[in-house]
Amino acid sequence: MTNEDIDTPKIWLTTSDLAKRWQMAEITIRHWRLKGSGPRWTKLGQSVNSPIRYRLADIERYEAESFEVEEVATAPQNAKPV
């Protein structure tokens, strides 16, 4: 356990929360989880029906490492239309 783990408040997202955040189907996130890809997740309990949660800090780290940010190209202000 690191100091970051101790100092960072634990905000948890459900699979549904994550799907809404990324505007994708929940089944996609479930498939990633079964394949061992996608963001880090935690199972809260030992039973088959225990809930799955994603820590917000892990989601933000995954986003920073995995997603490309598109830069919007802007024309210089003095550019003339062609």
JOBELSUL-V147713 format. One record per pair of residues at least 24 apart in sequence whose ideal C-beta (glycine too) atoms are under 10 Angstrom apart, sorted by the first residue. I is the first residue (numbers start at 1). J is the second residue. Records with the same first field share a line. If there is no record, write none. Layout:
I = J ; J
This chain:
4 = 57
5 = 55 ; 57
8 = 55 ; 56 ; 57
9 = 55 ; 56 ; 57
10 = 42 ; 53 ; 55 ; 56 ; 57
11 = 53 ; 54 ; 55 ; 56 ; 57 ; 59 ; 60
12 = 42 ; 44 ; 51 ; 52 ; 53 ; 54 ; 55 ; 56 ; 58 ; 59
13 = 39 ; 41 ; 52 ; 53 ; 54 ; 55 ; 56 ; 58 ; 59
14 = 51 ; 52 ; 53 ; 54
15 = 41 ; 51 ; 52 ; 53 ; 54
17 = 53 ; 54 ; 56 ; 59
18 = 52 ; 53 ; 54 ; 56 ; 59 ; 62
21 = 54 ; 56 ; 59 ; 63
22 = 59 ; 63 ; 67
29 = 54
37 = 66
38 = 62 ; 66
39 = 63 ; 65 ; 66
